[in-house]
Amino acid sequence: MAKNETNHLPDFHSLDELVTFFDDNDMGDYLAQMPEVDFDVNLKHETLLVTVDTELAHKLDEIARLRKTSAPALIQDWLREKVLEHA
């Protein structure tokens, strides 16, 4: 598109319409029409990485697969249960 032409942002009736539109169009072409926004972001959430030995990791993967979940989700649930037991 020529630099002096302006793309007009269409009206969207749903979030899906908006997402579909920007899947096919460059958001940069419409930035001038978008309102400036301010919002707070809470960055206090942390992820702690813990090492486990290979044999234990394989067993965790097996159990998670049987429960149709991921090993990290399984470990998170188990740790939460243990912490609540001691709270």
C-alpha positions in Angstrom: 0.0 0.0 0.0 1.3 3.5 -0.8 2.5 5.5 2.1 -0.1 8.3 1.7 -3.0 5.8 1.7 -4.7 5.1 5.1 -6.1 1.7 5.9 -9.4 2.0 7.7 -9.9 -0.4 10.6 -13.3 -2.2 10.1 -15.9 -2.6 12.9 -15.6 -6.0 14.6 -18.6 -7.8 16.0 -16.6 -10.4 17.9 -13.2 -11.2 19.1 -12.9 -14.0 16.5 -13.5 -11.4 13.7 -10.7 -9.2 15.1 -8.3 -12.2 15.4 -9.1 -13.4 11.9 -8.6 -9.9 10.5 -5.2 -9.5 12.0 -4.2 -13.0 11.0 -4.4 -11.7 7.4 -3.4 -8.1 7.9 -0.4 -6.2 9.4 -1.4 -4.5 12.6 1.3 -1.9 11.9 -0.9 -0.5 9.1 -3.6 0.4 11.6 -1.7 1.6 14.6 -2.6 5.3 14.0 -6.3 4.4 14.5 -5.8 2.4 17.7 -6.3 4.2 21.0 -3.4 4.5 23.5 -4.0 2.4 26.6 -2.4 2.1 30.0 -2.5 -1.0 32.2 -0.7 -2.6 35.1 1.2 -5.8 34.8 1.9 -8.0 37.8 5.3 -9.6 37.3 5.5 -11.2 40.7 4.8 -14.7 39.4 8.0 -16.7 39.3 8.8 -20.1 37.9 11.3 -22.2 39.8 13.3 -24.8 37.9 14.1 -27.9 39.9 16.3 -30.8 38.6 15.3 -34.4 39.0 17.4 -37.4 38.1 16.8 -39.1 34.7 15.1 -42.2 36.1 12.7 -40.2 38.2 11.9 -38.0 35.2 11.1 -41.0 33.1 8.7 -42.4 35.7 7.0 -39.0 36.0 6.6 -38.9 32.3 5.0 -42.3 32.4 2.6 -41.5 35.1 1.7 -38.2 33.5 1.0 -40.0 30.2 -1.3 -42.5 31.9 -3.2 -39.6 33.5 -3.3 -37.7 30.2 -1.5 -34.7 31.5 2.0 -33.2 31.3 4.8 -34.0 33.7 5.0 -30.4 34.8 1.3 -30.2 35.5 1.4 -33.5 37.5 4.4 -32.3 39.5 2.7 -29.0 40.2 -0.5 -30.8 41.4 1.5 -33.2 43.6 3.6 -30.4 45.2 0.4 -28.3 45.8 -1.2 -31.3 47.6 1.9 -31.8 49.8 2.2 -28.2 50.7 -1.5 -28.0 51.6 -1.1 -31.1 53.8 1.5 -29.2 55.8 -0.2 -25.8 55.9 
